């Protein structure tokens, strides 16, 4: 009974106390602000590139890249929204914009699912299995030829698509314009991985990256401007001081100018302050928010890694948990080859596994220090530096994927 009473008090207090947020939705990733500071030139260039579609012409394919939180998706969404509004005002109903986030589960982890997702934008339902992929392409061709569409196909996080199913699907998509006569398709690829475009088939690269655009990281001053605008939209007056905005901006600037992290810091800090009964956000709330977001980020990074990287990580964690000292690349590779057989996974070369270890180190999941072995060459001494809580969650996640 007391538990029920306490819970009622919590809910009643939440309803009656003055809120910290005026509109928290403006701090969510789905929100597209009308004003996007410090990206005017990128927006202008993208608009100029896609504008020919309004005259019934095919724009150049374009590849957009830059680190996480540099505004690639936000600016693309803004340009496409205005483009769509302009087309509607001019009675142009031939333009069809298709946006697909390739990182979403069960959306683009096979060529079949990607094509099914594309066809869903035309109200065509495809069974989960059973239809040959060639037939899906034919259905797509027939539909767009009949409707005479000028399509802009946006593939966000395109590097995840290629990691999962290879770049053959991109080659097929870039060739579509050679197969159709009444319609046109323009590809817009967006990637956080700057080196991605150099890793795909040269035939695909020559068509996909007809135009390229780089989004540089934000600096602390630019982040401060962006956060100031979001604070005015999201919080009640006096809740967030200039000092708090500056602190969030500085922390995010250290992480490659990630505006998404800066905004998330503000939101989570506000939630913490509200939960603890304060009427304004303090520096301690920002520090707590940073720790919470770092934990969430590590789990997200792990869960979105390719299967081979996860298997290598599981081997490292198992060696570490088994009490092994000075874990080296060779130790990991020996266990990895055994696990590949157990899980019916294709075995990579030791050099490629070494590359995956380097990538895990770069992501901050493990520590891999290069040490010299004299005339025996160099190796890596590997360790795991994660809290028990995060390590337990990662271990559980990997157990669900591998034996």
Secondary structure, 3 states (H helix, E strand, C coil): CHHHHHHHHHHHHHHHCCCCECCHHHHCCCCCCCCCCCCHHHHHHHHHHHHHHHHCCCCCCEEEECCCCCCHHHHHHHHHHHHHHHHHHCCCCCEEEEEEECCCCCCCCCHHHHHHHHHHCCCCCCCCCCCCHHHHHHHHHHHHHHHCCEEEEEEECHHHHHHHHCCHHHHHHHHHHHHCCCCEEEEEEEECCCCHHHCCCHHHHHHHCCEEEECCCCCHHHHHHHHHHHHHHHECCCCCCHHHHHHHHHHHHHCCCCHHHHHHHHHHHHHHHHHCCCCCCCHHHHHHHHHHHHHHHHHHHHHCCCHHHHHHHHHHHHHHHCCCCCEEHHHHHHHHHHHHHHHCCCCCCHHHHHHHHHHHHHCCCCEEEEEECHHHCEEEEEECCCCHHHHHHHHHHHHCCCC
